Protein backbone atom coordinates (compact mmCIF):
# COMPACT_ATOMS: atom_id res chain seq x y z
CA UNK A 1 0.00 0.00 0.00
CA UNK A 2 1.34 3.42 -0.90
CA UNK A 3 0.60 6.27 1.50
CA UNK A 4 -0.73 9.51 0.16
CA UNK A 5 1.24 12.71 0.64
CA UNK A 6 -1.26 13.87 3.29
CA UNK A 7 -0.83 10.64 5.31
CA UNK A 8 2.96 10.90 5.24
CA UNK A 9 2.89 14.48 6.47
CA UNK A 10 0.49 13.61 9.27
CA UNK A 11 2.58 10.60 10.34
CA UNK A 12 5.70 12.75 10.44
CA UNK A 13 4.02 15.47 12.51
CA UNK A 14 2.53 12.85 14.88
CA UNK A 15 5.98 11.33 15.30
CA UNK A 16 7.57 14.75 15.89
CA UNK A 17 4.95 15.61 18.52
CA UNK A 18 5.33 12.25 20.28
CA UNK A 19 9.12 12.60 20.26
CA UNK A 20 8.92 16.15 21.64
CA UNK A 21 6.66 15.01 24.48
CA UNK A 22 8.95 12.07 25.28
CA UNK A 23 12.06 14.27 25.15
CA UNK A 24 10.59 16.92 27.43
CA UNK A 25 9.57 14.25 29.97
CA UNK A 26 13.00 12.58 29.70
CA UNK A 27 14.84 15.86 30.36
CA UNK A 28 12.53 16.71 33.29
CA UNK A 29 13.25 13.33 34.90
CA UNK A 30 17.02 13.76 34.39
CA UNK A 31 16.94 17.24 35.96
CA UNK A 32 14.65 16.31 38.89
CA UNK A 33 16.10 16.59 42.42
CA UNK A 34 17.05 12.88 42.40
CA UNK A 35 17.48 12.44 38.64
CA UNK A 36 20.61 11.42 36.76
CA UNK A 37 22.00 14.96 36.67
CA UNK A 38 21.84 15.15 40.49
CA UNK A 39 24.36 12.32 41.01
CA UNK A 40 27.25 13.53 43.14
CA UNK A 41 29.23 10.32 43.49
CA UNK A 42 29.64 6.76 42.30
CA UNK A 43 31.44 4.38 44.62
CA UNK A 44 32.43 0.75 44.10
CA UNK A 45 32.31 -1.09 47.40
CA UNK A 46 34.51 -3.90 48.69
CA UNK A 47 34.79 -5.78 51.99
CA UNK A 48 36.48 -2.84 53.80
CA UNK A 49 33.89 -0.57 55.49
CA UNK A 50 34.34 2.90 53.97
CA UNK A 51 32.84 6.29 54.82
CA UNK A 52 31.96 8.83 52.14
CA UNK A 53 31.54 12.59 52.49
CA UNK A 54 28.01 13.67 53.43
CA UNK A 55 26.65 10.08 53.62
CA UNK A 56 25.89 8.43 56.95
CA UNK A 57 27.56 5.15 57.83
CA UNK A 58 30.46 2.96 56.79
CA UNK A 59 29.61 1.02 53.62
CA UNK A 60 30.91 -2.34 52.42
CA UNK A 61 30.00 -5.23 50.17
CA UNK A 62 30.54 -8.94 50.58
CA UNK A 63 29.04 -12.31 49.68
CA UNK A 64 25.72 -11.34 51.32
CA UNK A 65 25.45 -8.00 49.49
CA UNK A 66 25.87 -4.41 50.59
CA UNK A 67 25.77 -3.44 54.23
CA UNK A 68 26.10 -0.23 56.21
CA UNK A 69 27.14 0.32 59.82
CA UNK A 70 25.64 3.53 61.14
CA UNK A 71 27.29 5.43 63.97
CA UNK A 72 25.61 7.08 66.94
CA UNK A 73 23.01 9.57 65.76
CA UNK A 74 23.12 8.34 62.15
CA UNK A 75 19.95 7.01 60.52
CA UNK A 76 18.67 6.01 57.11
CA UNK A 77 15.16 5.38 55.81
CA UNK A 78 14.87 2.19 53.73
CA UNK A 79 11.46 1.11 52.44
CA UNK A 80 9.81 3.66 54.77
CA UNK A 81 11.54 2.08 57.80
CA UNK A 82 14.01 3.93 60.04
CA UNK A 83 17.35 2.11 60.12
CA UNK A 84 19.93 2.46 62.90
CA UNK A 85 23.01 0.40 63.75
CA UNK A 86 23.77 -2.28 61.18
CA UNK A 87 21.73 -2.89 58.04
CA UNK A 88 22.27 -5.44 55.27
CA UNK A 89 20.71 -4.59 51.91
CA UNK A 90 21.15 -8.10 50.52
CA UNK A 91 21.32 -8.57 46.79
CA UNK A 92 20.09 -5.48 45.00
CA UNK A 93 17.87 -6.07 42.00
CA UNK A 94 18.26 -4.34 38.66
CA UNK A 95 16.36 -1.29 39.96
CA UNK A 96 18.47 -0.88 43.09
CA UNK A 97 17.40 -0.06 46.63
CA UNK A 98 16.98 3.51 47.85
CA UNK A 99 18.16 4.68 51.28
CA UNK A 100 17.07 8.20 52.25
CA UNK A 101 18.65 10.67 54.67
CA UNK A 102 17.42 14.25 54.87
CA UNK A 103 16.79 15.50 51.33
CA UNK A 104 19.36 13.13 49.81
CA UNK A 105 19.34 9.49 48.72
CA UNK A 106 21.78 6.65 48.23
CA UNK A 107 20.93 4.11 45.56
CA UNK A 108 22.39 0.69 46.25
CA UNK A 109 22.63 -1.04 42.89
CA UNK A 110 24.13 -4.25 41.60
CA UNK A 111 26.27 -3.58 38.54
CA UNK A 112 25.60 -5.94 35.66
CA UNK A 113 29.30 -6.68 35.33
CA UNK A 114 29.56 -8.17 38.84
CA UNK A 115 28.04 -11.54 37.95
CA UNK A 116 30.47 -12.00 35.06
CA UNK A 117 33.38 -10.78 37.21
CA UNK A 118 32.50 -13.18 40.06
CA UNK A 119 32.26 -16.18 37.76
CA UNK A 120 35.67 -15.56 36.18
Short mmCIF file of the C-alpha atoms (twelve columns), coordinates in Angstrom:
data_MODEL
# 
_entry.id   MODEL 
# 
loop_
_atom_site.group_PDB 
_atom_site.id 
_atom_site.type_symbol 
_atom_site.label_atom_id 
_atom_site.label_alt_id 
_atom_site.label_comp_id 
_atom_site.label_asym_id 
_atom_site.label_seq_id 
_atom_site.Cartn_x 
_atom_site.Cartn_y 
_atom_site.Cartn_z 
_atom_site.pdbx_PDB_model_num 
ATOM 1   C CA . UNK A 1   0.000  0.000   0.000  1 
ATOM 2   C CA . UNK A 2   1.336  3.417   -0.896 1 
ATOM 3   C CA . UNK A 3   0.601  6.266   1.502  1 
ATOM 4   C CA . UNK A 4   -0.730 9.511   0.160  1 
ATOM 5   C CA . UNK A 5   1.244  12.709  0.642  1 
ATOM 6   C CA . UNK A 6   -1.260 13.872  3.292  1 
ATOM 7   C CA . UNK A 7   -0.831 10.641  5.310  1 
ATOM 8   C CA . UNK A 8   2.964  10.895  5.238  1 
ATOM 9   C CA . UNK A 9   2.892  14.479  6.471  1 
ATOM 10  C CA . UNK A 10  0.491  13.607  9.274  1 
ATOM 11  C CA . UNK A 11  2.576  10.595  10.337 1 
ATOM 12  C CA . UNK A 12  5.702  12.749  10.436 1 
ATOM 13  C CA . UNK A 13  4.024  15.473  12.509 1 
ATOM 14  C CA . UNK A 14  2.532  12.854  14.878 1 
ATOM 15  C CA . UNK A 15  5.980  11.335  15.300 1 
ATOM 16  C CA . UNK A 16  7.568  14.747  15.886 1 
ATOM 17  C CA . UNK A 17  4.950  15.609  18.520 1 
ATOM 18  C CA . UNK A 18  5.333  12.248  20.284 1 
ATOM 19  C CA . UNK A 19  9.120  12.597  20.262 1 
ATOM 20  C CA . UNK A 20  8.923  16.153  21.635 1 
ATOM 21  C CA . UNK A 21  6.664  15.013  24.483 1 
ATOM 22  C CA . UNK A 22  8.952  12.065  25.284 1 
ATOM 23  C CA . UNK A 23  12.065 14.265  25.146 1 
ATOM 24  C CA . UNK A 24  10.592 16.916  27.425 1 
ATOM 25  C CA . UNK A 25  9.570  14.245  29.975 1 
ATOM 26  C CA . UNK A 26  12.995 12.582  29.703 1 
ATOM 27  C CA . UNK A 27  14.837 15.860  30.362 1 
ATOM 28  C CA . UNK A 28  12.528 16.713  33.285 1 
ATOM 29  C CA . UNK A 29  13.250 13.329  34.899 1 
ATOM 30  C CA . UNK A 30  17.015 13.762  34.395 1 
ATOM 31  C CA . UNK A 31  16.942 17.237  35.965 1 
ATOM 32  C CA . UNK A 32  14.649 16.312  38.886 1 
ATOM 33  C CA . UNK A 33  16.099 16.587  42.425 1 
ATOM 34  C CA . UNK A 34  17.049 12.880  42.402 1 
ATOM 35  C CA . UNK A 35  17.476 12.441  38.644 1 
ATOM 36  C CA . UNK A 36  20.606 11.415  36.759 1 
ATOM 37  C CA . UNK A 37  22.005 14.958  36.674 1 
ATOM 38  C CA . UNK A 38  21.845 15.149  40.492 1 
ATOM 39  C CA . UNK A 39  24.362 12.317  41.008 1 
ATOM 40  C CA . UNK A 40  27.254 13.532  43.141 1 
ATOM 41  C CA . UNK A 41  29.228 10.318  43.489 1 
ATOM 42  C CA . UNK A 42  29.639 6.755   42.300 1 
ATOM 43  C CA . UNK A 43  31.443 4.383   44.619 1 
ATOM 44  C CA . UNK A 44  32.431 0.753   44.100 1 
ATOM 45  C CA . UNK A 45  32.311 -1.092  47.403 1 
ATOM 46  C CA . UNK A 46  34.512 -3.896  48.685 1 
ATOM 47  C CA . UNK A 47  34.788 -5.775  51.987 1 
ATOM 48  C CA . UNK A 48  36.479 -2.839  53.799 1 
ATOM 49  C CA . UNK A 49  33.891 -0.565  55.490 1 
ATOM 50  C CA . UNK A 50  34.343 2.901   53.969 1 
ATOM 51  C CA . UNK A 51  32.840 6.290   54.825 1 
ATOM 52  C CA . UNK A 52  31.960 8.829   52.142 1 
ATOM 53  C CA . UNK A 53  31.544 12.594  52.489 1 
ATOM 54  C CA . UNK A 54  28.011 13.666  53.434 1 
ATOM 55  C CA . UNK A 55  26.650 10.084  53.617 1 
ATOM 56  C CA . UNK A 56  25.890 8.431   56.953 1 
ATOM 57  C CA . UNK A 57  27.563 5.152   57.825 1 
ATOM 58  C CA . UNK A 58  30.459 2.957   56.793 1 
ATOM 59  C CA . UNK A 59  29.609 1.025   53.622 1 
ATOM 60  C CA . UNK A 60  30.914 -2.336  52.424 1 
ATOM 61  C CA . UNK A 61  29.996 -5.233  50.170 1 
ATOM 62  C CA . UNK A 62  30.540 -8.941  50.583 1 
ATOM 63  C CA . UNK A 63  29.038 -12.307 49.677 1 
ATOM 64  C CA . UNK A 64  25.721 -11.341 51.320 1 
ATOM 65  C CA . UNK A 65  25.452 -8.003  49.493 1 
ATOM 66  C CA . UNK A 66  25.866 -4.408  50.591 1 
ATOM 67  C CA . UNK A 67  25.771 -3.437  54.235 1 
ATOM 68  C CA . UNK A 68  26.096 -0.235  56.209 1 
ATOM 69  C CA . UNK A 69  27.145 0.320   59.818 1 
ATOM 70  C CA . UNK A 70  25.637 3.529   61.136 1 
ATOM 71  C CA . UNK A 71  27.293 5.432   63.971 1 
ATOM 72  C CA . UNK A 72  25.605 7.082   66.945 1 
ATOM 73  C CA . UNK A 73  23.006 9.568   65.764 1 
ATOM 74  C CA . UNK A 74  23.116 8.336   62.146 1 
ATOM 75  C CA . UNK A 75  19.946 7.011   60.524 1 
ATOM 76  C CA . UNK A 76  18.667 6.011   57.113 1 
ATOM 77  C CA . UNK A 77  15.164 5.385   55.810 1 
ATOM 78  C CA . UNK A 78  14.873 2.192   53.733 1 
ATOM 79  C CA . UNK A 79  11.457 1.113   52.436 1 
ATOM 80  C CA . UNK A 80  9.811  3.656   54.772 1 
ATOM 81  C CA . UNK A 81  11.538 2.081   57.795 1 
ATOM 82  C CA . UNK A 82  14.008 3.931   60.037 1 
ATOM 83  C CA . UNK A 83  17.354 2.114   60.118 1 
ATOM 84  C CA . UNK A 84  19.934 2.455   62.903 1 
ATOM 85  C CA . UNK A 85  23.013 0.405   63.751 1 
ATOM 86  C CA . UNK A 86  23.773 -2.278  61.176 1 
ATOM 87  C CA . UNK A 87  21.731 -2.888  58.043 1 
ATOM 88  C CA . UNK A 88  22.270 -5.436  55.268 1 
ATOM 89  C CA . UNK A 89  20.714 -4.590  51.908 1 
ATOM 90  C CA . UNK A 90  21.152 -8.104  50.525 1 
ATOM 91  C CA . UNK A 91  21.318 -8.569  46.791 1 
ATOM 92  C CA . UNK A 92  20.089 -5.477  44.996 1 
ATOM 93  C CA . UNK A 93  17.867 -6.075  42.001 1 
ATOM 94  C CA . UNK A 94  18.262 -4.338  38.658 1 
ATOM 95  C CA . UNK A 95  16.357 -1.294  39.956 1 
ATOM 96  C CA . UNK A 96  18.468 -0.881  43.092 1 
ATOM 97  C CA . UNK A 97  17.395 -0.056  46.625 1 
ATOM 98  C CA . UNK A 98  16.979 3.514   47.850 1 
ATOM 99  C CA . UNK A 99  18.165 4.685   51.279 1 
ATOM 100 C CA . UNK A 100 17.071 8.198   52.248 1 
ATOM 101 C CA . UNK A 101 18.650 10.673  54.666 1 
ATOM 102 C CA . UNK A 102 17.424 14.247  54.867 1 
ATOM 103 C CA . UNK A 103 16.793 15.498  51.325 1 
ATOM 104 C CA . UNK A 104 19.362 13.128  49.813 1 
ATOM 105 C CA . UNK A 105 19.338 9.493   48.719 1 
ATOM 106 C CA . UNK A 106 21.776 6.648   48.226 1 
ATOM 107 C CA . UNK A 107 20.933 4.110   45.557 1 
ATOM 108 C CA . UNK A 108 22.388 0.687   46.250 1 
ATOM 109 C CA . UNK A 109 22.626 -1.042  42.886 1 
ATOM 110 C CA . UNK A 110 24.132 -4.246  41.603 1 
ATOM 111 C CA . UNK A 111 26.271 -3.582  38.536 1 
ATOM 112 C CA . UNK A 112 25.599 -5.939  35.655 1 
ATOM 113 C CA . UNK A 113 29.302 -6.680  35.334 1 
ATOM 114 C CA . UNK A 114 29.563 -8.166  38.843 1 
ATOM 115 C CA . UNK A 115 28.037 -11.535 37.952 1 
ATOM 116 C CA . UNK A 116 30.465 -12.001 35.060 1 
ATOM 117 C CA . UNK A 117 33.383 -10.781 37.206 1 
ATOM 118 C CA . UNK A 118 32.502 -13.177 40.057 1 
ATOM 119 C CA . UNK A 119 32.261 -16.179 37.760 1 
ATOM 120 C CA . UNK A 120 35.673 -15.562 36.185 1 
# 
